[in-house]
């Protein structure tokens, strides 16, 4: 079980998500323009039952795909240097 980063209490973390009309996501500023997926990185949240601290964690695999060099499926559309 995770420990709260703020109060250091163990077994008090609850999993969830942040909503504000719709689910909250992260959009990297330096994302590549030509990808075959949306530019939004979905996030998950945890909240401590003791102190109320909320931690947001994003999908790092999708972030890598959005910020890396073009793959073979989009290479043909990338600008030639």
Backbone as CSV, one residue per row, in Angstrom:
resi,resn,N_x,N_y,N_z,CA_x,CA_y,CA_z,C_x,C_y,C_z
1,UNK,0.832,-1.174,0.000,0.000,0.000,0.000,0.884,1.246,0.000
2,UNK,0.441,2.268,-0.680,1.205,3.505,-0.783,1.157,4.298,0.516
3,UNK,2.170,5.127,0.715,2.242,6.014,1.857,2.059,7.444,1.382
4,UNK,1.329,8.240,2.118,1.108,9.635,1.769,2.434,10.395,1.783
5,UNK,2.687,11.192,0.749,3.925,11.964,0.663,3.909,13.173,1.590
6,UNK,2.728,13.582,2.035,2.617,14.765,2.890,2.694,14.411,4.375
7,UNK,1.874,13.473,4.821,1.825,13.158,6.259,2.536,11.847,6.608
8,UNK,3.013,11.120,5.599,3.759,9.872,5.778,2.978,8.767,6.469
9,UNK,1.660,8.824,6.419,0.831,7.764,6.998,0.648,6.674,5.946
10,UNK,0.748,5.459,6.351,0.577,4.335,5.444,-0.862,3.855,5.391
11,UNK,-1.217,3.190,4.323,-2.526,2.572,4.129,-3.686,3.554,4.260
12,UNK,-3.469,4.783,3.826,-4.537,5.782,3.892,-4.870,6.349,2.515
13,UNK,-4.271,5.807,1.480,-4.411,6.346,0.134,-5.618,5.723,-0.567
14,UNK,-6.441,6.578,-1.196,-7.602,6.137,-1.962,-7.373,6.506,-3.421
15,UNK,-7.565,5.545,-4.340,-7.393,5.796,-5.774,-8.623,6.475,-6.342
16,UNK,-8.432,7.301,-7.378,-9.551,7.969,-8.026,-9.089,8.760,-9.232
17,UNK,-9.854,9.767,-9.617,-9.547,10.623,-10.753,-10.086,12.014,-10.457
18,UNK,-9.555,13.020,-11.132,-10.048,14.386,-11.000,-11.024,14.669,-12.131
19,UNK,-12.160,15.251,-11.807,-13.173,15.593,-12.804,-13.552,17.062,-12.660
20,UNK,-13.734,17.713,-13.774,-14.217,19.088,-13.819,-15.019,19.211,-15.101
21,UNK,-16.222,18.705,-15.080,-17.011,18.632,-16.306,-16.675,17.385,-17.090
22,UNK,-15.403,17.115,-17.219,-14.918,15.895,-17.859,-13.609,15.503,-17.186
23,UNK,-13.115,14.353,-17.506,-11.906,13.844,-16.862,-10.714,14.743,-17.174
24,UNK,-9.884,14.977,-16.192,-8.714,15.838,-16.339,-7.581,15.087,-17.023
25,UNK,-6.936,15.755,-17.970,-5.791,15.158,-18.661,-4.681,16.195,-18.744
26,UNK,-3.511,15.747,-19.154,-2.331,16.595,-19.302,-1.979,16.653,-20.782
27,UNK,-1.679,17.822,-21.299,-1.254,17.963,-22.693,0.151,18.557,-22.701
28,UNK,1.155,17.773,-23.113,2.531,18.275,-23.096,2.719,19.417,-24.088
29,UNK,3.463,20.424,-23.683,3.718,21.587,-24.526,4.554,21.219,-25.742
30,UNK,5.459,20.281,-25.595,6.384,19.907,-26.671,5.960,18.633,-27.392
31,UNK,4.661,18.358,-27.478,4.232,17.121,-28.139,4.407,17.231,-29.647
32,UNK,4.590,16.094,-30.275,4.751,16.025,-31.717,3.393,16.244,-32.372
33,UNK,3.381,16.918,-33.505,2.124,17.261,-34.168,1.471,16.058,-34.831
34,UNK,2.258,15.237,-35.499,1.689,14.129,-36.269,1.775,12.818,-35.497
35,UNK,0.720,12.492,-34.828,0.631,11.204,-34.152,-0.716,10.593,-34.499
36,UNK,-0.854,9.315,-34.262,-2.105,8.626,-34.565,-2.996,8.512,-33.330
37,UNK,-2.745,9.348,-32.324,-3.561,9.339,-31.119,-3.718,10.770,-30.619
38,UNK,-4.632,10.973,-29.683,-4.858,12.315,-29.160,-3.635,12.795,-28.393
39,UNK,-3.532,14.096,-28.209,-2.408,14.685,-27.503,-2.591,14.726,-26.000
40,UNK,-3.677,14.159,-25.494,-3.953,14.190,-24.066,-3.382,12.963,-23.368
41,UNK,-2.716,13.194,-22.252,-2.198,12.122,-21.406,-3.158,12.006,-20.222
42,UNK,-3.811,10.876,-20.098,-4.767,10.696,-19.014,-4.043,10.638,-17.670
43,UNK,-4.722,11.119,-16.655,-4.151,11.156,-15.318,-4.991,10.327,-14.356
44,UNK,-4.345,9.892,-13.304,-5.004,9.217,-12.189,-4.653,10.023,-10.945
45,UNK,-5.482,9.929,-9.943,-5.227,10.675,-8.716,-5.369,9.766,-7.506
46,UNK,-4.675,10.139,-6.452,-4.844,9.489,-5.160,-5.084,10.582,-4.132
47,UNK,-5.823,10.228,-3.079,-6.080,11.187,-2.007,-5.882,10.495,-0.661
48,UNK,-5.236,11.204,0.250,-4.978,10.673,1.584,-6.217,10.867,2.453
49,UNK,-6.622,9.810,3.138,-7.784,9.886,4.039,-7.490,10.700,5.298
50,UNK,-6.222,10.882,5.635,-5.846,11.586,6.866,-5.731,13.094,6.643
51,UNK,-4.897,13.504,5.682,-4.618,14.941,5.514,-5.260,15.552,4.268
52,UNK,-5.800,14.726,3.368,-6.464,15.249,2.180,-5.551,15.587,1.014
53,UNK,-4.276,15.304,1.129,-3.352,15.594,0.025,-3.747,14.789,-1.217
54,UNK,-3.715,15.453,-2.370,-4.041,14.805,-3.642,-2.781,14.756,-4.490
55,UNK,-2.480,13.574,-5.020,-1.338,13.390,-5.911,-1.875,12.980,-7.280
56,UNK,-1.354,13.621,-8.338,-1.777,13.326,-9.708,-0.633,12.638,-10.424
57,UNK,-0.929,11.521,-11.102,0.072,10.749,-11.833,-0.430,10.558,-13.258
58,UNK,0.448,10.779,-14.225,0.083,10.641,-15.631,0.668,9.389,-16.255
59,UNK,0.151,9.057,-17.438,0.582,7.893,-18.220,1.899,8.214,-18.921
60,UNK,3.030,7.797,-18.343,4.346,8.132,-18.892,4.609,7.446,-20.231
61,UNK,4.009,6.284,-20.472,4.210,5.625,-21.762,3.620,6.455,-22.898
62,UNK,2.432,7.014,-22.684,1.841,7.861,-23.725,2.637,9.149,-23.870
63,UNK,3.113,9.717,-22.787,3.937,10.919,-22.863,5.178,10.673,-23.710
64,UNK,5.815,9.528,-23.524,7.000,9.187,-24.343,6.640,9.096,-25.820
65,UNK,5.489,8.488,-26.120,5.069,8.377,-27.523,4.802,9.752,-28.139
66,UNK,4.246,10.665,-27.363,3.910,11.988,-27.874,5.119,12.901,-28.027
67,UNK,6.168,12.642,-27.282,7.318,13.545,-27.300,8.557,12.938,-27.943
68,UNK,8.446,11.741,-28.482,9.601,11.099,-29.115,9.601,11.391,-30.614
69,UNK,10.649,10.953,-31.278,10.721,11.112,-32.727,9.620,10.290,-33.390
70,UNK,9.191,10.675,-34.604,8.104,9.956,-35.273,8.435,8.489,-35.500
71,UNK,7.447,7.640,-35.345,7.598,6.217,-35.605,7.427,5.938,-37.086
72,UNK,7.610,4.692,-37.515,7.517,4.352,-38.928,6.141,4.653,-39.534
73,UNK,5.079,4.564,-38.709,3.739,4.797,-39.245,3.465,6.275,-39.549
74,UNK,4.213,7.204,-38.933,4.013,8.629,-39.213,5.235,9.297,-39.834
75,UNK,6.316,8.570,-40.021,7.553,9.115,-40.553,7.335,9.784,-41.917
76,UNK,6.497,9.189,-42.746,6.287,9.738,-44.085,5.653,11.133,-44.057
77,UNK,4.953,11.473,-42.965,4.299,12.774,-42.859,5.162,13.816,-42.168
78,UNK,6.253,13.394,-41.545,7.126,14.318,-40.817,7.912,15.168,-41.804
79,UNK,8.213,16.387,-41.397,8.966,17.301,-42.262,10.396,16.779,-42.427
80,UNK,10.902,16.868,-43.626,12.276,16.462,-43.907,13.217,17.552,-43.432
81,UNK,14.308,17.146,-42.784,15.294,18.120,-42.284,16.331,18.408,-43.335
